[in-house]
Amino acid sequence: MESRSIILVVDAGSSSVRCIPYELLDSRSCRSRSEEEVSTSSQSPIKAIEGMSYSVPMMSVSPNTGYIRIHEVLDAIDLCVDEVLRLLRQTITDESYNITALGFSTFVMNLVGVDEFGQPMGDKATLSYACNRADVLDTCSRIDRTLSPDTKQSLYQKTGAPLHPAYALPQLLAFYDTKDSDNAHLVEKVHQWKSISSICLSRWTGQSHTQIPISYSEASWTGLLNFRSCTWNDEAMSILEKSCNLKVLPSLSDFDRGDILADGISQHSHDGTNNSYWTRWPELRQSRFFLGIGDGAAANIGSKCGSLSSRDDSKRRIAVTIGTSAAARLCLPLEIDTYHNYSDTVVPFGLFCYRVDKSTLLLGGALTDGGSIIEWARSLFNLQSTESFTECLEKVATMYGDRCSSSSPGVTMAPFLSGERSTGFRVGANGCISGITRETSSIDIVYACLESVVLRLCAVIKLLTGVSSGGDGEYILVASGNALENNHLWRQMLADCCGIDIVVDSDANEGTSRGVALLVANKLCNERSLKETLVVENKSVPDLKAKNNWNKASLAQESLIEAVSSTWCGNGT
C-alpha cells in the first residue's frame, strides 16, 4: 500500500498560531501528469485531514507598539507542530504516512532582530505591520518632508508600499536612532533581521540563520522590496544605509528553495551540536521545507482567488477577508523583471502591491482594524457572551433595514483605532465617532462599527475594480476570515455597499493555511496554473434599495475623515 503524503502547514497569525495537516491527493499521478493536464485541472490537489489540527489562541503583536511577542510565538509554533505530529501518530495507525513537506505562512509585515547565533533579541527588536508608536510616526513624517514628490512616487511604484509606520523603513530608522538609550544595547547586538518563518526553519533544519533567506512574499510586505525585480529597492537602501549596515538585511528568494531546504531536519546543527528536533520530530527528517508566505497572499490562493481562478466564469474574483484586520485583494500575473524594463503596471494610490511568488502579484488594500473593531465594541458594551452579542446583532439588522428604507442619519465612524493603512495611509490617524446624541445606544455604535469597516473596504474594492481586468469587467467577492464568514449581516452590508455579489465557498475553510498547502502542492506536482471552481455555500446579492443609504453613509464618512485628519499627529506636518 502506498503511503499517504501529507503537507504540514504552520500558520502564525496575529490572533492565533495553528498547524494543519493536508493530504496530498494522488501524489504519484500528479507527478506523472503532463503540463497540459495539470494546467486544466479544476480539482484541488489537497484536502485537510479532519480532527488533526491544533491551535493556540494568542495576541502575537502588541497593539500600537507593534512589538511581536516573539518568544511566545516561537514556543506556540513548536507546540502546534508537536501536537499535530502526536495526533497523527495516534490516529493513523493502520497505514503508513509520509510528511512530504512543510509550508509556512505568517502575519506580515514581521521582522525580528537576531544575534550572531540566530537568537531573537527580544520583543523590542521586532518590527510589525501594527506599529503606531510616536517615535516611528515622527520618523515617518521626517522622511516624508525630506524626500521629493518624485522620489516618493518612485518608491511607491517600485515597492508597492507608501511611506507609512506599518512598513520597515521608518521602523528601522527609528530603531537605529541610538539617541533612544533603551535601544542602544540592542542596536549593537542585532546581527541580522529575519522573518518568523526563517528563524523557525533555521532552528529546525540546523542550518545557520545566515543561510536561510526570506521569501519575496514576506520581503515585499516590508515595503523595502522592488516587487518588479525582486531585489531590495535602491531608493530605500540609500535612505537606510545612512543609519545602518545593509548587511543586516536578509538574503532573498522565492518561497521554494530546494537547494537548501529539501533535506529536512539534520541530526547535527551547523555548529556541530546535536539538533534536538532530530529526535523530537523524526517524521520531518526527510521532509521538504518551504519559506514563509505572507498571510494575505496565502489567503487569496486558499479562497480560490489566484491569478487564473480569478477569471473563472468571466468574473474576476476579489478576495475579501475580515479577521482581526481586514483586506480586499486581487491576484495579477507578473514575472520578475530582471532587466529592469519595468512593465506598465501602475499601483493606484491607496492600494499596496506585493509579491505572492516569482510569477504573481497581489494588489489590494488593508485595514489594521477589521474584526478587532467589533471585539473592541463587545468589550466596551459588555457583549462578550454569545447570547448578548447575537441579540445585539439582531437589533442591528433591524436598524439596517430601517436605514435602507429611510436613509435616516445615524452615527458615523472612522475605524482607525490602530491607525490607517488603505486608502489614505495618513500617518498618526486614529478613530473617531460623530453624530452621538442622548438617544445613542450600544446598538448604534455596533452598527457604526460594522458600517465603517464596510465603507473602507468598499473604497479599496472600487480602486481594485478600476484596474483593467482584461475581460468584461465583472467581479465577484469571495469572503474569508472568521469575522466575515460567520456574520451574514456583515456580508450583506458589504454586497449592498459595493453592488457586487459576495459568496462563501464551502471548500475554502482556513483559507490562509489552505493557500499555503496549494502553493506547496503545486510546486511538488509541477502545477503552475491550478484553476479551482467555486463551491458556493452562501451568496449575498446586492439590494438595490440600499444604494441611497450607502451613498449617504460614504459621503458622511469621507467628510468626517477630512474634517478630523488635520488633528492627527504626523499628518501633513
Secondary structure as a PSIPRED ss2 file (coil, helix, strand):
# PSIPRED VFORMAT (PSIPRED V4.0)

   1 M C   1.000  0.000  0.000
   2 E C   1.000  0.000  0.000
   3 S C   1.000  0.000  0.000
   4 R E   0.000  0.000  1.000
   5 S E   0.000  0.000  1.000
   6 I E   0.000  0.000  1.000
   7 I E   0.000  0.000  1.000
   8 L E   0.000  0.000  1.000
   9 V E   0.000  0.000  1.000
  10 V E   0.000  0.000  1.000
  11 D E   0.000  0.000  1.000
  12 A E   0.000  0.000  1.000
  13 G C   1.000  0.000  0.000
  14 S C   1.000  0.000  0.000
  15 S C   1.000  0.000  0.000
  16 S E   0.000  0.000  1.000
  17 V E   0.000  0.000  1.000
  18 R E   0.000  0.000  1.000
  19 C E   0.000  0.000  1.000
  20 I E   0.000  0.000  1.000
  21 P E   0.000  0.000  1.000
  22 Y E   0.000  0.000  1.000
  23 E E   0.000  0.000  1.000
  24 L E   0.000  0.000  1.000
  25 L C   1.000  0.000  0.000
  26 D C   1.000  0.000  0.000
  27 S H   0.000  1.000  0.000
  28 R H   0.000  1.000  0.000
  29 S H   0.000  1.000  0.000
  30 C H   0.000  1.000  0.000
  31 R H   0.000  1.000  0.000
  32 S H   0.000  1.000  0.000
  33 R C   1.000  0.000  0.000
  34 S C   1.000  0.000  0.000
  35 E H   0.000  1.000  0.000
  36 E H   0.000  1.000  0.000
  37 E H   0.000  1.000  0.000
  38 V H   0.000  1.000  0.000
  39 S H   0.000  1.000  0.000
  40 T C   1.000  0.000  0.000
  41 S C   1.000  0.000  0.000
  42 S C   1.000  0.000  0.000
  43 Q C   1.000  0.000  0.000
  44 S C   1.000  0.000  0.000
  45 P C   1.000  0.000  0.000
  46 I E   0.000  0.000  1.000
  47 K E   0.000  0.000  1.000
  48 A E   0.000  0.000  1.000
  49 I C   1.000  0.000  0.000
  50 E C   1.000  0.000  0.000
  51 G C   1.000  0.000  0.000
  52 M C   1.000  0.000  0.000
  53 S C   1.000  0.000  0.000
  54 Y E   0.000  0.000  1.000
  55 S E   0.000  0.000  1.000
  56 V E   0.000  0.000  1.000
  57 P E   0.000  0.000  1.000
  58 M C   1.000  0.000  0.000
  59 M C   1.000  0.000  0.000
  60 S C   1.000  0.000  0.000
  61 V E   0.000  0.000  1.000
  62 S C   1.000  0.000  0.000
  63 P C   1.000  0.000  0.000
  64 N C   1.000  0.000  0.000
  65 T C   1.000  0.000  0.000
  66 G C   1.000  0.000  0.000
  67 Y C   1.000  0.000  0.000
  68 I E   0.000  0.000  1.000
  69 R C   1.000  0.000  0.000
  70 I H   0.000  1.000  0.000
  71 H H   0.000  1.000  0.000
  72 E H   0.000  1.000  0.000
  73 V H   0.000  1.000  0.000
  74 L H   0.000  1.000  0.000
  75 D H   0.000  1.000  0.000
  76 A H   0.000  1.000  0.000
  77 I H   0.000  1.000  0.000
  78 D H   0.000  1.000  0.000
  79 L H   0.000  1.000  0.000
  80 C H   0.000  1.000  0.000
  81 V H   0.000  1.000  0.000
  82 D H   0.000  1.000  0.000
  83 E H   0.000  1.000  0.000
  84 V H   0.000  1.000  0.000
  85 L H   0.000  1.000  0.000
  86 R H   0.000  1.000  0.000
  87 L H   0.000  1.000  0.000
  88 L H   0.000  1.000  0.000
  89 R H   0.000  1.000  0.000
  90 Q H   0.000  1.000  0.000
  91 T H   0.000  1.000  0.000
  92 I C   1.000  0.000  0.000
  93 T C   1.000  0.000  0.000
  94 D C   1.000  0.000  0.000
  95 E C   1.000  0.000  0.000
  96 S C   1.000  0.000  0.000
  97 Y E   0.000  0.000  1.000
  98 N E   0.000  0.000  1.000
  99 I E   0.000  0.000  1.000
 100 T E   0.000  0.000  1.000
 101 A E   0.000  0.000  1.000
 102 L E   0.000  0.000  1.000
 103 G E   0.000  0.000  1.000
 104 F E   0.000  0.000  1.000
 105 S E   0.000  0.000  1.000
 106 T E   0.000  0.000  1.000
 107 F C   1.000  0.000  0.000
 108 V C   1.000  0.000  0.000
 109 M C   1.000  0.000  0.000
 110 N E   0.000  0.000  1.000
 111 L E   0.000  0.000  1.000
 112 V E   0.000  0.000  1.000
 113 G E   0.000  0.000  1.000
 114 V E   0.000  0.000  1.000
 115 D C   1.000  0.000  0.000
 116 E C   1.000  0.000  0.000
 117 F C   1.000  0.000  0.000
 118 G C   1.000  0.000  0.000
 119 Q C   1.000  0.000  0.000
 120 P E   0.000  0.000  1.000
 121 M C   1.000  0.000  0.000
 122 G C   1.000  0.000  0.000
 123 D H   0.000  1.000  0.000
 124 K H   0.000  1.000  0.000
 125 A H   0.000  1.000  0.000
 126 T E   0.000  0.000  1.000
 127 L E   0.000  0.000  1.000
 128 S E   0.000  0.000  1.000
 129 Y C   1.000  0.000  0.000
 130 A C   1.000  0.000  0.000
 131 C C   1.000  0.000  0.000
 132 N C   1.000  0.000  0.000
 133 R C   1.000  0.000  0.000
 134 A H   0.000  1.000  0.000
 135 D H   0.000  1.000  0.000
 136 V H   0.000  1.000  0.000
 137 L H   0.000  1.000  0.000
 138 D H   0.000  1.000  0.000
 139 T H   0.000  1.000  0.000
 140 C H   0.000  1.000  0.000
 141 S H   0.000  1.000  0.000
 142 R H   0.000  1.000  0.000
 143 I H   0.000  1.000  0.000
 144 D H   0.000  1.000  0.000
 145 R H   0.000  1.000  0.000
 146 T H   0.000  1.000  0.000
 147 L C   1.000  0.000  0.000
 148 S C   1.000  0.000  0.000
 149 P H   0.000  1.000  0.000
 150 D H   0.000  1.000  0.000
 151 T H   0.000  1.000  0.000
 152 K H   0.000  1.000  0.000
 153 Q H   0.000  1.000  0.000
 154 S H   0.000  1.000  0.000
 155 L H   0.000  1.000  0.000
 156 Y H   0.000  1.000  0.000
 157 Q H   0.000  1.000  0.000
 158 K H   0.000  1.000  0.000
 159 T H   0.000  1.000  0.000
 160 G C   1.000  0.000  0.000
 161 A C   1.000  0.000  0.000
 162 P C   1.000  0.000  0.000
 163 L C   1.000  0.000  0.000
 164 H C   1.000  0.000  0.000
 165 P C   1.000  0.000  0.000
 166 A C   1.000  0.000  0.000
 167 Y C   1.000  0.000  0.000
 168 A H   0.000  1.000  0.000
 169 L H   0.000  1.000  0.000
 170 P H   0.000  1.000  0.000
 171 Q H   0.000  1.000  0.000
 172 L H   0.000  1.000  0.000
 173 L H   0.000  1.000  0.000
 174 A H   0.000  1.000  0.000
 175 F H   0.000  1.000  0.000
 176 Y C   1.000  0.000  0.000
 177 D C   1.000  0.000  0.000
 178 T C   1.000  0.000  0.000
 179 K C   1.000  0.000  0.000
 180 D C   1.000  0.000  0.000
 181 S H   0.000  1.000  0.000
 182 D H   0.000  1.000  0.000
 183 N H   0.000  1.000  0.000
 184 A H   0.000  1.000  0.000
 185 H H   0.000  1.000  0.000
 186 L H   0.000  1.000  0.000
 187 V H   0.000  1.000  0.000
 188 E H   0.000  1.000  0.000
 189 K H   0.000  1.000  0.000
 190 V C   1.000  0.000  0.000
 191 H C   1.000  0.000  0.000
 192 Q E   0.000  0.000  1.000
 193 W E   0.000  0.000  1.000
 194 K E   0.000  0.000  1.000
 195 S C   1.000  0.000  0.000
 196 I H   0.000  1.000  0.000
 197 S H   0.000  1.000  0.000
 198 S H   0.000  1.000  0.000
 199 I H   0.000  1.000  0.000
 200 C H   0.000  1.000  0.000
 201 L H   0.000  1.000  0.000
 202 S H   0.000  1.000  0.000
 203 R H   0.000  1.000  0.000
 204 W H   0.000  1.000  0.000
 205 T H   0.000  1.000  0.000
 206 G C   1.000  0.000  0.000
 207 Q C   1.000  0.000  0.000
 208 S C   1.000  0.000  0.000
 209 H H   0.000  1.000  0.000
 210 T H   0.000  1.000  0.000
 211 Q H   0.000  1.000  0.000
 212 I C   1.000  0.000  0.000
 213 P C   1.000  0.000  0.000
 214 I E   0.000  0.000  1.000
 215 S E   0.000  0.000  1.000
 216 Y H   0.000  1.000  0.000
 217 S H   0.000  1.000  0.000
 218 E H   0.000  1.000  0.000
 219 A H   0.000  1.000  0.000
 220 S H   0.000  1.000  0.000
 221 W C   1.000  0.000  0.000
 222 T C   1.000  0.000  0.000
 223 G C   1.000  0.000  0.000
 224 L C   1.000  0.000  0.000
 225 L E   0.000  0.000  1.000
 226 N E   0.000  0.000  1.000
 227 F C   1.000  0.000  0.000
 228 R C   1.000  0.000  0.000
 229 S C   1.000  0.000  0.000
 230 C C   1.000  0.000  0.000
 231 T E   0.000  0.000  1.000
 232 W E   0.000  0.000  1.000
 233 N C   1.000  0.000  0.000
 234 D H   0.000  1.000  0.000
 235 E H   0.000  1.000  0.000
 236 A H   0.000  1.000  0.000
 237 M H   0.000  1.000  0.000
 238 S H   0.000  1.000  0.000
 239 I H   0.000  1.000  0.000
 240 L H   0.000  1.000  0.000
 241 E C   1.000  0.000  0.000
 242 K C   1.000  0.000  0.000
 243 S C   1.000  0.000  0.000
 244 C C   1.000  0.000  0.000
 245 N C   1.000  0.000  0.000
 246 L H   0.000  1.000  0.000
 247 K H   0.000  1.000  0.000
 248 V H   0.000  1.000  0.000
 249 L C   1.000  0.000  0.000
 250 P C   1.000  0.000  0.000
 251 S C   1.000  0.000  0.000
 252 L E   0.000  0.000  1.000
 253 S E   0.000  0.000  1.000
 254 D C   1.000  0.000  0.000
 255 F C   1.000  0.000  0.000
 256 D C   1.000  0.000  0.000
 257 R C   1.000  0.000  0.000
 258 G H   0.000  1.000  0.000
 259 D H   0.000  1.000  0.000
 260 I H   0.000  1.000  0.000
 261 L H   0.000  1.000  0.000
 262 A C   1.000  0.000  0.000
 263 D C   1.000  0.000  0.000
 264 G C   1.000  0.000  0.000
 265 I C   1.000  0.000  0.000
 266 S C   1.000  0.000  0.000
 267 Q C   1.000  0.000  0.000
 268 H E   0.000  0.000  1.000
 269 S C   1.000  0.000  0.000
 270 H C   1.000  0.000  0.000
 271 D C   1.000  0.000  0.000
 272 G C   1.000  0.000  0.000
 273 T C   1.000  0.000  0.000
 274 N E   0.000  0.000  1.000
 275 N C   1.000  0.000  0.000
 276 S H   0.000  1.000  0.000
 277 Y H   0.000  1.000  0.000
 278 W H   0.000  1.000  0.000
 279 T H   0.000  1.000  0.000
 280 R H   0.000  1.000  0.000
 281 W C   1.000  0.000  0.000
 282 P H   0.000  1.000  0.000
 283 E H   0.000  1.000  0.000
 284 L H   0.000  1.000  0.000
 285 R C   1.000  0.000  0.000
 286 Q C   1.000  0.000  0.000
 287 S C   1.000  0.000  0.000
 288 R E   0.000  0.000  1.000
 289 F E   0.000  0.000  1.000
 290 F E   0.000  0.000  1.000
 291 L E   0.000  0.000  1.000
 292 G E   0.000  0.000  1.000
 293 I E   0.000  0.000  1.000
 294 G E   0.000  0.000  1.000
 295 D H   0.000  1.000  0.000
 296 G H   0.000  1.000  0.000
 297 A H   0.000  1.000  0.000
 298 A H   0.000  1.000  0.000
 299 A H   0.000  1.000  0.000
 300 N H   0.000  1.000  0.000
 301 I H   0.000  1.000  0.000
 302 G H   0.000  1.000  0.000
 303 S C   1.000  0.000  0.000
 304 K C   1.000  0.000  0.000
 305 C C   1.000  0.000  0.000
 306 G C   1.000  0.000  0.000
 307 S C   1.000  0.000  0.000
 308 L C   1.000  0.000  0.000
 309 S H   0.000  1.000  0.000
 310 S H   0.000  1.000  0.000
 311 R H   0.000  1.000  0.000
 312 D H   0.000  1.000  0.000
 313 D H   0.000  1.000  0.000
 314 S H   0.000  1.000  0.000
 315 K E   0.000  0.000  1.000
 316 R E   0.000  0.000  1.000
 317 R E   0.000  0.000  1.000
 318 I E   0.000  0.000  1.000
 319 A E   0.000  0.000  1.000
 320 V E   0.000  0.000  1.000
 321 T E   0.000  0.000  1.000
 322 I E   0.000  0.000  1.000
 323 G C   1.000  0.000  0.000
 324 T C   1.000  0.000  0.000
 325 S C   1.000  0.000  0.000
 326 A E   0.000  0.000  1.000
 327 A E   0.000  0.000  1.000
 328 A E   0.000  0.000  1.000
 329 R E   0.000  0.000  1.000
 330 L E   0.000  0.000  1.000
 331 C E   0.000  0.000  1.000
 332 L E   0.000  0.000  1.000
 333 P E   0.000  0.000  1.000
 334 L C   1.000  0.000  0.000
 335 E C   1.000  0.000  0.000
 336 I C   1.000  0.000  0.000
 337 D C   1.000  0.000  0.000
 338 T C   1.000  0.000  0.000
 339 Y C   1.000  0.000  0.000
 340 H C   1.000  0.000  0.000
 341 N C   1.000  0.000  0.000
 342 Y C   1.000  0.000  0.000
 343 S C   1.000  0.000  0.000
 344 D C   1.000  0.000  0.000
 345 T C   1.000  0.000  0.000
 346 V C   1.000  0.000  0.000
 347 V C   1.000  0.000  0.000
 348 P C   1.000  0.000  0.000
 349 F C   1.000  0.000  0.000
 350 G C   1.000  0.000  0.000
 351 L C   1.000  0.000  0.000
 352 F E   0.000  0.000  1.000
 353 C E   0.000  0.000  1.000
 354 Y E   0.000  0.000  1.000
 355 R E   0.000  0.000  1.000
 356 V E   0.000  0.000  1.000
 357 D E   0.000  0.000  1.000
 358 K C   1.000  0.000  0.000
 359 S C   1.000  0.000  0.000
 360 T E   0.000  0.000  1.000
 361 L E   0.000  0.000  1.000
 362 L E   0.000  0.000  1.000
 363 L E   0.000  0.000  1.000
 364 G E   0.000  0.000  1.000
 365 G E   0.000  0.000  1.000
 366 A E   0.000  0.000  1.000
 367 L E   0.000  0.000  1.000
 368 T C   1.000  0.000  0.000
 369 D C   1.000  0.000  0.000
 370 G C   1.000  0.000  0.000
 371 G H   0.000  1.000  0.000
 372 S H   0.000  1.000  0.000
 373 I H   0.000  1.000  0.000
 374 I H   0.000  1.000  0.000
 375 E H   0.000  1.000  0.000
 376 W H   0.000  1.000  0.000
 377 A H   0.000  1.000  0.000
 378 R H   0.000  1.000  0.000
 379 S H   0.000  1.000  0.000
 380 L H   0.000  1.000  0.000
 381 F C   1.000  0.000  0.000
 382 N C   1.000  0.000  0.000
 383 L C   1.000  0.000  0.000
 384 Q C   1.000  0.000  0.000
 385 S C   1.000  0.000  0.000
 386 T H   0.000  1.000  0.000
 387 E H   0.000  1.000  0.000
 388 S H   0.000  1.000  0.000
 389 F H   0.000  1.000  0.000
 390 T H   0.000  1.000  0.000
 391 E H   0.000  1.000  0.000
 392 C H   0.000  1.000  0.000
 393 L H   0.000  1.000  0.000
 394 E H   0.000  1.000  0.000
 395 K H   0.000  1.000  0.000
 396 V H   0.000  1.000  0.000
 397 A H   0.000  1.000  0.000
 398 T H   0.000  1.000  0.000
 399 M H   0.000  1.000  0.000
 400 Y H   0.000  1.000  0.000
 401 G H   0.000  1.000  0.000
 402 D H   0.000  1.000  0.000
 403 R H   0.000  1.000  0.000
 404 C H   0.000  1.000  0.000
 405 S H   0.000  1.000  0.000
 406 S H   0.000  1.000  0.000
 407 S C   1.000  0.000  0.000
 408 S C   1.000  0.000  0.000
 409 P C   1.000  0.000  0.000
 410 G C   1.000  0.000  0.000
 411 V C   1.000  0.000  0.000
 412 T E   0.000  0.000  1.000
 413 M E   0.000  0.000  1.000
 414 A E   0.000  0.000  1.000
 415 P C   1.000  0.000  0.000
 416 F C   1.000  0.000  0.000
 417 L C   1.000  0.000  0.000
 418 S C   1.000  0.000  0.000
 419 G C   1.000  0.000  0.000
 420 E C   1.000  0.000  0.000
 421 R C   1.000  0.000  0.000
 422 S C   1.000  0.000  0.000
 423 T C   1.000  0.000  0.000
 424 G C   1.000  0.000  0.000
 425 F C   1.000  0.000  0.000
 426 R C   1.000  0.000  0.000
 427 V C   1.000  0.000  0.000
 428 G C   1.000  0.000  0.000
 429 A C   1.000  0.000  0.000
 430 N C   1.000  0.000  0.000
 431 G C   1.000  0.000  0.000
 432 C E   0.000  0.000  1.000
 433 I E   0.000  0.000  1.000
 434 S E   0.000  0.000  1.000
 435 G C   1.000  0.000  0.000
 436 I C   1.000  0.000  0.000
 437 T C   1.000  0.000  0.000
 438 R C   1.000  0.000  0.000
 439 E C   1.000  0.000  0.000
 440 T C   1.000  0.000  0.000
 441 S C   1.000  0.000  0.000
 442 S H   0.000  1.000  0.000
 443 I H   0.000  1.000  0.000
 444 D H   0.000  1.000  0.000
 445 I H   0.000  1.000  0.000
 446 V H   0.000  1.000  0.000
 447 Y H   0.000  1.000  0.000
 448 A H   0.000  1.000  0.000
 449 C H   0.000  1.000  0.000
 450 L H   0.000  1.000  0.000
 451 E H   0.000  1.000  0.000
 452 S H   0.000  1.000  0.000
 453 V H   0.000  1.000  0.000
 454 V H   0.000  1.000  0.000
 455 L H   0.000  1.000  0.000
 456 R H   0.000  1.000  0.000
 457 L H   0.000  1.000  0.000
 458 C H   0.000  1.000  0.000
 459 A H   0.000  1.000  0.000
 460 V H   0.000  1.000  0.000
 461 I H   0.000  1.000  0.000
 462 K H   0.000  1.000  0.000
 463 L H   0.000  1.000  0.000
 464 L H   0.000  1.000  0.000
 465 T H   0.000  1.000  0.000
 466 G C   1.000  0.000  0.000
 467 V C   1.000  0.000  0.000
 468 S C   1.000  0.000  0.000
 469 S C   1.000  0.000  0.000
 470 G C   1.000  0.000  0.000
 471 G C   1.000  0.000  0.000
 472 D C   1.000  0.000  0.000
 473 G C   1.000  0.000  0.000
 474 E E   0.000  0.000  1.000
 475 Y E   0.000  0.000  1.000
 476 I E   0.000  0.000  1.000
 477 L E   0.000  0.000  1.000
 478 V E   0.000  0.000  1.000
 479 A E   0.000  0.000  1.000
 480 S E   0.000  0.000  1.000
 481 G C   1.000  0.000  0.000
 482 N H   0.000  1.000  0.000
 483 A H   0.000  1.000  0.000
 484 L H   0.000  1.000  0.000
 485 E H   0.000  1.000  0.000
 486 N C   1.000  0.000  0.000
 487 N C   1.000  0.000  0.000
 488 H H   0.000  1.000  0.000
 489 L H   0.000  1.000  0.000
 490 W H   0.000  1.000  0.000
 491 R H   0.000  1.000  0.000
 492 Q H   0.000  1.000  0.000
 493 M H   0.000  1.000  0.000
 494 L H   0.000  1.000  0.000
 495 A H   0.000  1.000  0.000
 496 D H   0.000  1.000  0.000
 497 C H   0.000  1.000  0.000
 498 C H   0.000  1.000  0.000
 499 G C   1.000  0.000  0.000
 500 I C   1.000  0.000  0.000
 501 D C   1.000  0.000  0.000
 502 I E   0.000  0.000  1.000
 503 V E   0.000  0.000  1.000
 504 V E   0.000  0.000  1.000
 505 D E   0.000  0.000  1.000
 506 S C   1.000  0.000  0.000
 507 D C   1.000  0.000  0.000
 508 A C   1.000  0.000  0.000
 509 N C   1.000  0.000  0.000
 510 E C   1.000  0.000  0.000
 511 G H   0.000  1.000  0.000
 512 T H   0.000  1.000  0.000
 513 S H   0.000  1.000  0.000
 514 R H   0.000  1.000  0.000
 515 G H   0.000  1.000  0.000
 516 V H   0.000  1.000  0.000
 517 A H   0.000  1.000  0.000
 518 L H   0.000  1.000  0.000
 519 L H   0.000  1.000  0.000
 520 V H   0.000  1.000  0.000
 521 A H   0.000  1.000  0.000
 522 N H   0.000  1.000  0.000
 523 K H   0.000  1.000  0.000
 524 L H   0.000  1.000  0.000
 525 C C   1.000  0.000  0.000
 526 N C   1.000  0.000  0.000
 527 E C   1.000  0.000  0.000
 528 R C   1.000  0.000  0.000
 529 S C   1.000  0.000  0.000
 530 L C   1.000  0.000  0.000
 531 K C   1.000  0.000  0.000
 532 E C   1.000  0.000  0.000
 533 T C   1.000  0.000  0.000
 534 L C   1.000  0.000  0.000
 535 V C   1.000  0.000  0.000
 536 V E   0.000  0.000  1.000
 537 E E   0.000  0.000  1.000
 538 N E   0.000  0.000  1.000
 539 K E   0.000  0.000  1.000
 540 S E   0.000  0.000  1.000
 541 V C   1.000  0.000  0.000
 542 P C   1.000  0.000  0.000
 543 D C   1.000  0.000  0.000
 544 L H   0.000  1.000  0.000
 545 K H   0.000  1.000  0.000
 546 A H   0.000  1.000  0.000
 547 K H   0.000  1.000  0.000
 548 N H   0.000  1.000  0.000
 549 N H   0.000  1.000  0.000
 550 W H   0.000  1.000  0.000
 551 N H   0.000  1.000  0.000
 552 K H   0.000  1.000  0.000
 553 A H   0.000  1.000  0.000
 554 S H   0.000  1.000  0.000
 555 L H   0.000  1.000  0.000
 556 A H   0.000  1.000  0.000
 557 Q H   0.000  1.000  0.000
 558 E H   0.000  1.000  0.000
 559 S H   0.000  1.000  0.000
 560 L H   0.000  1.000  0.000
 561 I H   0.000  1.000  0.000
 562 E H   0.000  1.000  0.000
 563 A H   0.000  1.000  0.000
 564 V H   0.000  1.000  0.000
 565 S H   0.000  1.000  0.000
 566 S H   0.000  1.000  0.000
 567 T H   0.000  1.000  0.000
 568 W C   1.000  0.000  0.000
 569 C C   1.000  0.000  0.000
 570 G C   1.000  0.000  0.000
 571 N C   1.000  0.000  0.000
 572 G C   1.000  0.000  0.000
 573 T C   1.000  0.000  0.000
